[in-house]
Amino acid sequence: MGIKSPTPYRFREIRPIEYGMNFAYGGTGVFETLVAAPNMTIQIGLFEQLLEEKLYTEDDLKSSIALVSVSGNDYNAYIARGESLLGLPAFIVSVVKQLGLDLQRIHDLGVPKVVVMGIQPLGCLPEFTKEYSYEKCNETGNLAALFHNLLLTTVVEELKLENGESEFVMLDMYDAFMSAMKKHEDETGTSELKNTLRPCCTGITSEDSCGDVENGEKKYNVCIDPKMAFFWDSFHPTQAGWHAIYSVLKSSIANLFRTELWGSF
């Protein structure tokens, strides 16, 4: 796309900022998760603080797009805390409601176009397919993702009505993942990693995770050819996996930049 990666917020004083800034923290969510790092509300506050400091001007924002990514960490934390599945729908409603407020706040700060990513099929992540020996997706996880996306679609449509049709966009990550995984299976043929639900990097035992090290000894195994795997670990796609997902989303992403401000490419 010809766009350089935004500078992480923590490196703002030592790296170029003209390509934008990344306020995300791994493992965080709309609300507090199991990771001790700023949630989305606080991240937006960091952005607002930079605007007050004039690090970015109104003119800078006029030609900017905000990409808001919520990948399901709130729901992973909900399950990890041992909360009841019966309460999950109500929790999803609260997450999406707050997310809608966050999207409006970003727009009110002067960003003309706000793009929000839907949730991927959570039940197809290796963390949840391992209970089925990586042979099928977890139906409950996928239903939760679909419910989240349904609510978010409604919220985005309401924001469009209130602010302008072209000012809020939702990227369909659920269908993108599903299409990319199917394409990956077709292209890998009879490979041992044809099964897209099996990650490349796994813990040696059920108590271990990818990347774990104990007394200098690796507690994980890595597949022979990561390029043939769709998922790297229990939650994240490989580079090849992300490339497949991007291929599905490419036209939708390109349309985001076909405006008077950005021109076309």
N, C-alpha and C positions, 0 to 999 in steps of 0.2 A: 504493500500500500504506500510505501515511500514515507512512512511516518516513524520517527525514532521513538524509542521507549521513553515514557515520562520518567523524570527523576523521582526516586523514592523521597518522601517527605524528610526522612532523617538525614538525607544527604544533600538537602537543599542549599547548604552553604558552601559545598565543595564541588558540586556538579552543575552543568548548565540547566537552566529552568525554562528556556524558551520553547521547549517541546512539551511543556505541561508538567504536571506533578501527580505522583501516585500516593494517595493517602491510605491505601489498604494495608492491613496487617494480617498476616496469615493466621487462619483459624478463628478469626473474629466474625461477628454477625451483626444483625440489627440490634439485638440485645446483648447482654453479657453471656459469654460462652465459657468453656473450660480454659480458655487462653487468657492470660492476664495482659490484655492489650486493649487499646481504645476501640469501643464499639462504633457503629456507623454515626450515631449522633455526635460523638466526640470527634470523629474524623472530619465531619462537616464543619465542626467548630474550629478545627485547625485550619481548614480552608478559609473560613470567614476571617480568622485572625490574620492570615496572609493578605487578604484583601484590605483589611484595616491598616496594615503596614505598607500598603501600596506596592507590594511585591508584584502584583498583577493589576493592571488598570482596567477600566471599563471597556476600552478599545480592545484590550487583549481578550476579554471575555466574549465580546461580540463575535469573534471568529473561533469560538471554542465549543467543544462538545464534552459533556460529562458522561463517562461510562460508569454505571453503578452495577457492581457484581455482588449478588447474594447467592452463595453456592450451597446453602443448606447447613451451615455450621450451627445455626440456632437449633435445628431439629436434631442434629447429631448430639448436641449438648443435652437437649431435652431427654433423649433416650438414655444417654450415658448416666444421667442423674437418677434414672430409675423411675421417671414419671410415668403415669398411666397412659396407655395408648388411647383410652377412652377420652382423655383430655386433649389429645393431639389436635383434633380439628379446631377447637377453641383457641389453642395456642397459635395455630397457623393463621387464624383470623387476626389475632393481635399482632403477629409479625408483619403481615401484609399491610395492616392499618398503619403501623408505625413507618413502614417502608414508604407508603404513599405520602406521609407527612415529610419524610426526608427528601423525597424527590421534589416536592413543591418547594421546600426550603432551598435546595440547590438552585432551582430555577429563579426563585426570588432574589438570590444573591447576584444574579446577572447572567447566568449561563443560558443561552438561547435554546439549546437543544440538549435534552437529558435522555440518555439511552439506558434502559434497565434490562438486565439479563434475567430471563426466566430461570426456573430451577431445572437442572438436568434430571433424568430418571434415577432418582436416589436408590431405588431398589436394584438397579443394575450395577451399582458400584461394588467392587470386589469385597468391601467390608461387609456387605449384606448378601452377596451371592456365595460366600464361602460356606455358609451353613447348608447350601445345596451342592457342595463340591464344585462350585463355579459353573454349574450346568444350567441354571435358570435364575431369573431376577426375582427379587422379593416383591410380591404384589402389594403389600401394605406400604412399602417405601415409595413405589411408583404412584399409588393412589394419592399419597400425601403430596407428592410433587405435582400431580395433575390438579389437585385441589388448590394448592398454592398458586399455580399458574392461572387457574380460572379466576381466582380472586384478584390476582395482580392485573390480569387483562381488564377486568371491570374498573379497577382503580385507575389504570392508565387511560382508559376511555373517558373517565370522568375528568381527569386532569386535562385531556385534550379539549374537552368542551369548555372548561374554565379558562384555559390559557391559550389555546390555538392548536389546530390539528397537527401541525408539523413539529411541535415543540417537545413532544414526548413520544418515545419509540420503545417498543418491547421486542427483544430478540428471543426467538423461540429456541431455547437451548435443549428442550426435551426432544423435539423432533430432530434437531440437528445431531444430537448424540445417537438417537436410534438409527437415523439414516447412515451416519458415519460408521457405526458398528456393523451394520449390515453390509456396507460397502467393503469394510475391512475384512470381514469373513469371506466375501466373494473373492477378494484379491489375494488372500493368503492361502487359498486352496486347501491342501492337505497338511499344511504346517501344523506343528504341535501347538502353536499359538493361534490357530484358526479360531479357537474359542476366545472371543473378545472379553469374556467375563473373568478370565484368569489373569492376574497381574504378573508382571515380569519379576518384580522384587517382592519376596515373601519372607516372613520370619521362619526360622528353623522349627520352632515349636509354636503352639497356639498362644503362648505367652509372649512371644517375640514379635517384633514388627520390623518392617524394612528400615534399615539404617541403624538398628540397635547394635551396640558394641558393649561387651562385658569383659573387663580385665584385658583389654586389647584384642579380644577375639570377636570376630564378626558373628552376629546371631541371625544372619539373614542369608538368603540365596538370591542370585540374580540370573535371569534366563540367558541363554547363549547369545541370542540376537534381539536386543531391545527394539530394534527397528521393526521387528515382526509383531510386536505386542501392541495392543491398544491401550491398556492400562499399565502404568509404571508400578503403582503401589495400591493400597486399599482404597484410595480416593481420587488419585490424579492420573489423567491420561499421560502417555508417553509423548515425545515430540511428534512421532508419527500419528498418534491418536489425535492430538490437537490439530495437526495439519489436515487430517480427514474431516474434523469438525469445521475447521475454517473453510474448507472447500465447499461444504454445504451452505455456510453462512455468507460466503463471499459476495454474492449479488446483493444481499440485504445490507451488508456493511457498506458496500460501494454506494448504495443509494443514500446513505446518511450524509455523504459528502457532495452529492449533486445538488448544491444550492448556489444561490448568487454569491454567497460569501466564499465558498470553497472551490467553485468551478466544478469541472468533471474530470474523470480520469479513466 
